[in-house]
């Protein structure tokens, strides 16, 4: 389960990179800013989803 915690934080890193990319594209006036910001929102959602799933998995393993 140690790897899943690493991937949780990888989602946050990708979210920060996509937010930076979206802001730079927005300021330059190029297309694709919405896609980058959408991917950032998806990465943040995946972080919370994976965190909730990992807590649920740990809770069931500890109760056995």
Secondary structure by P-SEA (a helix, b strand, c coil): caaaaaaaaaaaaaaaaaaaaaaaaaaacccaaaaaaaaaaaaaaaaaaaaaaaaaaaaaaaac
